Amino acid sequence: MTAARRWHDVGSEGELRTEGRLVARIDGREVGVLLDERGAAHAFRNRCPHHGAPLCEGVLRPRLAGTPGSYRLEGGAVLHCPWHGWQFELGSGRCPEDARMRVAVYEARVKDGRVLVRA
């Protein structure tokens, strides 16, 4: 039986806005939190499924599609892995280029100046 998810306080809104990211350990997993271009919080497992890179060290950039030398912008911002550039959608954790690559995502919100993650 799976334990019920609950909200975890992972830091202050001020720290998230100043640092641009938060990293917390929840139930033995490292979870990263970033703000998207609209200022909404997104939480995800802080480990790239490709080679284990700390995803929170990656950057949010527009999604690129195509092949080297002929990339084009496509859609909104995605999280780019800092080691090899794999792209992950913030809402779903899905990698647009390879359906086998997916990162766990968690519900996140800012309430009363605190950043909360439901895991």
C-alpha positions in Angstrom: 0.0 0.0 0.0 1.4 3.4 -1.0 1.6 6.1 1.7 -0.6 9.1 1.3 1.1 12.1 -0.2 1.4 15.1 2.1 2.7 18.7 1.9 6.3 19.4 2.9 7.7 22.8 3.6 11.0 23.0 1.6 12.0 26.7 2.1 11.0 30.3 1.8 9.5 32.0 -1.2 12.2 34.7 -0.8 15.0 32.1 -1.0 13.5 30.5 -4.1 13.2 33.9 -5.8 16.7 35.0 -4.8 18.5 31.7 -5.5 16.3 30.7 -8.4 16.0 27.1 -7.1 15.6 25.1 -3.9 16.7 21.5 -3.2 15.3 19.5 -0.3 15.3 15.9 0.8 11.8 14.4 1.1 11.4 10.8 2.3 15.0 9.9 1.1 14.6 11.6 -2.3 16.3 14.8 -3.4 13.6 17.1 -4.8 14.3 20.3 -6.8 12.0 23.3 -7.1 12.2 26.0 -9.8 10.1 28.9 -10.9 8.9 29.0 -14.5 8.7 32.1 -16.7 5.3 33.0 -15.1 6.6 32.6 -11.6 4.8 29.3 -10.9 6.7 26.7 -8.8 7.5 23.3 -10.2 9.0 20.4 -8.2 10.7 17.3 -9.6 13.1 14.6 -8.6 16.6 16.2 -8.7 18.1 13.4 -10.7 18.3 13.0 -14.5 17.2 9.5 -15.6 20.0 9.6 -18.2 23.1 9.7 -16.1 22.0 11.0 -12.7 22.8 14.7 -13.1 21.4 17.1 -10.5 18.6 18.6 -12.6 18.2 21.6 -10.4 21.5 22.8 -11.8 20.0 22.9 -15.3 18.4 25.8 -16.9 14.9 26.6 -18.1 15.0 27.4 -21.8 12.5 27.3 -24.7 12.0 23.8 -26.0 14.2 23.0 -29.0 13.2 20.5 -31.6 15.1 19.1 -34.6 18.7 17.9 -34.9 22.1 19.5 -34.3 22.6 22.4 -36.7 18.8 22.7 -37.5 17.2 23.2 -34.1 14.0 25.3 -33.9 12.0 26.7 -30.9 8.9 24.7 -30.1 6.6 25.3 -27.2 7.2 26.7 -23.8 10.1 26.3 -21.4 11.6 23.0 -20.5 14.3 22.0 -18.0 17.6 21.2 -19.7 19.8 18.8 -17.9 23.2 20.4 -17.0 25.3 17.5 -18.2 24.0 16.4 -21.6 21.1 18.8 -22.4 18.2 16.3 -22.1 14.9 18.3 -22.0 12.1 17.6 -19.5 8.7 19.2 -19.5 7.9 20.8 -16.2 4.3 19.7 -15.9 4.7 16.1 -16.9 8.4 15.3 -16.4 8.3 13.8 -20.0 11.3 14.0 -22.3 10.0 15.1 -25.7 12.8 13.3 -27.6 12.6 9.9 -25.8 9.5 8.6 -24.1 11.6 6.2 -22.0 13.2 9.2 -20.3 11.0 10.8 -17.6 11.6 12.5 -14.3 9.2 12.3 -11.4 7.3 15.5 -10.8 5.5 16.7 -7.7 2.8 19.2 -7.0 4.3 22.5 -5.7 2.8 25.8 -4.5 3.8 28.9 -2.6 1.6 29.7 0.4 2.1 32.4 3.0 5.7 32.9 1.9 6.6 29.2 2.1 7.3 26.8 -0.7 5.4 23.5 -0.3 5.8 20.3 -2.2 3.3 17.4 -2.1 5.1 14.1 -2.1 
